[in-house]
Amino acid sequence: MKPVVIAVAITGSVPRKKDNPAVPITPTEQVESTRQAYEVGATLVHIHVRNDDETPSSDPERFAAVQAGIAEQCPGMIIQFSTGGRGRDPGQRSSALYLRPNMASLSTGSVNFPTIVYDNHTSLVEDMAGKMKEFGIRPEIEIFDLSHLHGARRLADKGLMDEQPHIQFVMGVQNALPAEERLLDILLKEAKHLFPNCTWTAAGIGRHQAKVMDWALNRDADAVRTGLEDNIRIAKNRLAVSNAELVEHAVLAVERHGHRIATTEEARALLGCRSVAAAQSM
């Protein structure tokens, strides 16, 4: 059976405790929520950090605290920092990369979001890609538009990333890519044309989470993504009680499609991250 990586996006920059009390905000809450998700099958964690008032933060000390806690309590789990820009100073989005997480998100172009323009100027993208390369961090390329794939191609052509990126198609953000199955086929075809050896996943936002996961698994995706960043509900009328509950649903989806959950070492090998032993020897 094909091993599939389950990524859990634990917090994000948008949901607040008033939306769902289970959203982890403090580093302690984030570590505990991740531990619970890891124990039921998550092998990659995507991390945003927050200030005490729940607003988005770029504070390297908060990233470091979450990173250290997860490394201790979730052996081998891939730790991925967000460099996303919603609510963050552009100049600070890469300020925690010196901590050398295994992976970091990298958006390669600008896009309309519900109330803002998510601005990713070419110079900013190239600067973040350069820092990821310098610190040995694997980028996850965030695709909100077809043109962003070509933005990634230009980075590779400039030597700022390799020919085997991990690509994530983000679907269902208002004003950006709709969650339409035919669009996933178009995106995937173009991704494989530009990067024949890429790995890939797809994230469905809000009510689209489960169906986008099914579309990805039907197409033999290397990973799936879940978590309270993207979706705070299990059903229309019920909030998720934890990130772990969302991961449990992802596990069932993977198994329903005839696949199995990747181990931490399989996940690292698949996504091009250092093995646990190699990472510990650095």
C-alpha positions in Angstrom: 0.0 0.0 0.0 1.1 3.5 -0.8 2.3 5.5 2.3 0.7 8.9 2.6 1.9 11.8 4.8 -0.7 13.4 7.0 0.0 17.1 7.6 -1.8 19.0 10.4 -2.0 22.8 10.3 -2.7 23.4 13.9 -3.4 27.1 14.3 -3.1 29.3 11.2 -3.5 33.1 11.3 -7.3 33.5 11.1 -9.4 31.3 13.5 -9.7 32.5 17.1 -10.9 30.8 20.3 -14.2 32.6 19.9 -14.6 30.6 16.6 -13.5 27.3 18.2 -12.1 27.0 21.7 -9.9 24.1 20.5 -7.7 26.4 18.4 -4.3 26.3 20.1 -2.7 29.7 20.7 0.1 29.6 23.2 3.2 27.6 22.6 2.2 25.2 25.3 -1.2 24.6 23.7 0.3 24.2 20.3 2.8 21.6 21.5 0.0 19.6 23.3 -2.3 19.8 20.3 0.4 18.6 18.0 1.3 15.7 20.3 -2.3 14.6 20.2 -2.4 14.8 16.4 0.9 13.0 16.2 -0.3 10.1 18.3 -3.2 9.4 15.9 -1.2 9.6 12.7 0.0 13.1 11.8 3.7 13.1 10.6 4.0 16.8 9.6 3.0 19.8 11.5 2.5 23.3 9.9 3.1 26.0 12.4 1.9 29.6 12.7 2.5 31.4 16.0 0.3 34.0 17.7 0.7 36.8 20.2 -1.1 36.7 23.5 -4.0 38.6 22.0 -4.3 35.9 19.3 -3.1 38.1 16.5 -0.5 36.6 14.1 3.2 36.8 15.2 6.6 36.4 13.7 8.4 36.1 17.0 11.3 33.7 16.7 11.2 32.9 20.4 7.6 31.6 20.0 8.6 29.5 17.0 11.6 28.2 18.9 9.4 27.2 21.9 7.0 25.3 19.7 9.8 23.7 17.7 11.6 22.5 20.9 8.4 21.1 22.4 7.4 19.2 19.3 10.9 17.8 18.8 10.8 16.5 22.4 7.2 15.1 22.4 6.8 14.0 18.8 10.0 12.2 17.8 10.7 12.3 14.1 7.8 14.5 13.2 8.5 17.0 10.3 8.3 20.5 11.6 7.2 23.1 9.0 7.2 26.8 9.8 4.8 29.2 8.0 6.2 32.2 6.2 2.7 33.2 5.2 1.9 36.9 5.3 -1.6 37.4 6.6 -1.2 39.9 9.5 2.6 39.8 9.5 5.2 42.4 8.5 6.7 41.2 5.2 10.2 41.8 6.5 9.7 39.5 9.5 8.1 36.6 7.6 11.4 34.7 7.4 12.8 35.9 10.7 12.6 32.4 12.3 14.2 30.4 9.5 17.6 30.5 11.2 16.1 28.0 13.6 16.3 25.5 10.7 12.9 23.8 10.8 12.7 20.8 8.5 10.4 22.6 6.1 8.8 26.0 5.5 5.9 27.2 3.4 6.7 29.4 0.4 4.1 31.2 -1.6 5.5 32.1 -5.0 3.0 34.8 -6.1 0.4 37.3 -5.0 -3.3 36.5 -4.8 -6.6 38.0 -3.6 -7.9 36.8 -0.3 -11.3 37.6 1.2 -10.4 41.0 2.6 -6.8 41.7 1.5 -4.3 41.1 -1.2 -1.8 38.5 -0.1 1.2 40.2 -1.4 4.3 38.1 -2.4 6.5 40.4 -4.5 9.2 38.6 -6.5 12.0 40.1 -4.5 10.5 38.9 -1.2 9.8 35.4 -2.6 13.4 35.1 -3.8 14.8 36.4 -0.5 12.8 33.8 1.5 13.7 31.0 -1.0 17.4 32.0 -0.6 17.2 31.8 3.2 15.6 28.3 3.0 18.4 27.1 0.7 21.0 28.7 3.0 19.6 26.9 6.1 18.9 23.6 4.5 15.1 24.0 4.8 12.8 22.1 2.3 10.2 24.5 0.9 6.6 23.6 0.5 5.4 25.6 -2.5 1.9 27.0 -1.9 -0.2 27.3 -5.0 -3.1 29.7 -5.0 -3.1 30.3 -8.7 -1.7 28.5 -11.9 0.9 31.3 -12.3 2.4 30.4 -9.0 3.7 27.1 -10.5 5.6 29.2 -13.0 6.9 31.4 -10.2 8.3 28.2 -8.6 9.8 27.2 -11.9 11.7 30.5 -12.1 13.1 29.9 -8.6 14.4 26.6 -9.7 15.9 28.1 -12.9 17.7 30.6 -10.7 19.1 27.8 -8.4 17.0 28.9 -5.4 15.3 25.5 -5.1 15.8 22.0 -6.5 13.9 20.1 -9.1 11.9 18.0 -6.6 9.7 20.5 -4.7 6.8 19.5 -2.5 3.8 21.4 -4.0 0.5 22.2 -2.2 -2.6 23.3 -4.1 -4.8 25.5 -1.9 -8.4 25.4 -2.9 -11.5 27.1 -1.6 -10.1 30.4 -0.4 -12.6 33.1 -1.2 -11.5 35.2 -4.3 -8.7 32.7 -5.0 -8.8 29.1 -6.5 -12.3 27.6 -6.2 -12.6 24.1 -5.0 -13.4 22.5 -8.3 -12.2 19.0 -9.2 -11.4 19.9 -12.8 -9.1 22.7 -11.7 -7.1 20.2 -9.6 -6.5 18.2 -12.7 -5.3 21.2 -14.6 -3.0 22.3 -11.8 -1.6 18.8 -11.3 -0.9 18.3 -15.0 1.0 21.6 -15.1 2.9 20.8 -11.9 4.1 17.5 -13.3 5.0 19.2 -16.6 7.2 21.8 -14.9 8.5 19.5 -12.1 8.2 15.8 -13.2 9.7 14.6 -9.9 7.7 16.8 -7.5 5.6 15.5 -4.6 2.3 17.0 -4.0 -0.7 17.5 -1.8 -3.9 19.6 -1.8 -5.6 21.6 1.0 -9.3 22.3 1.0 -10.4 25.3 3.0 -13.4 25.2 5.3 -16.3 23.0 4.1 -14.2 21.9 1.2 -11.6 20.1 3.3 -13.0 16.5 3.1 -13.8 16.6 -0.6 -10.5 18.1 -1.7 -8.8 15.4 0.4 -10.7 12.7 -1.5 -9.8 14.2 -4.9 -6.2 14.2 -3.9 -6.3 10.6 -2.7 -8.0 9.5 -5.8 -5.1 10.9 -7.8 -2.4 9.2 -5.5 -1.3 12.4 -3.7 1.8 12.0 -1.6 0.2 13.8 1.3 -3.0 15.2 2.6 -3.6 18.2 4.9 -6.0 18.8 7.7 -6.2 20.9 10.8 -8.0 23.8 12.5 -6.1 26.3 10.5 -8.2 25.3 7.4 -11.4 24.0 9.0 -12.8 24.3 12.5 -15.7 21.9 12.0 -16.3 18.2 11.7 -19.8 18.7 10.4 -21.9 21.8 9.5 -23.4 21.9 13.0 -20.5 20.6 15.1 -17.1 22.1 15.8 -14.0 19.8 15.8 -13.0 19.1 19.4 -9.3 19.1 18.5 -6.7 18.9 15.7 -6.5 15.2 16.6 -10.1 14.6 15.7 -9.5 16.1 12.2 -6.4 13.9 11.8 -8.5 10.8 12.7 -10.9 11.6 9.9 -7.9 12.0 7.5 -6.6 8.6 8.6 -9.9 7.0 7.7 -9.9 8.8 4.3 -6.4 7.5 3.6 -7.4 4.0 4.5 -10.7 4.1 2.6 -8.7 4.9 -0.5 -6.5 1.8 0.0 -3.4 3.6 1.3 -1.7 3.6 4.6 -0.3 6.3 6.9 3.4 7.0 6.3 5.8 6.6 9.3 7.9 9.5 10.3 11.0 8.1 8.5 8.9 7.4 5.4 7.5 10.9 5.5 11.0 12.4 5.7 12.3 10.3 2.8 9.3 11.0 0.7 9.5 14.8 1.2 13.3 15.1 1.0 13.9 15.9 4.6 16.9 14.6 6.5 16.4 11.4 8.4 16.0 11.7 12.2 19.5 10.3 12.8 21.1 12.8 10.3 19.2 15.7 11.7 20.3 14.9 15.3 23.9 14.7 14.2 24.0 18.3 12.9 
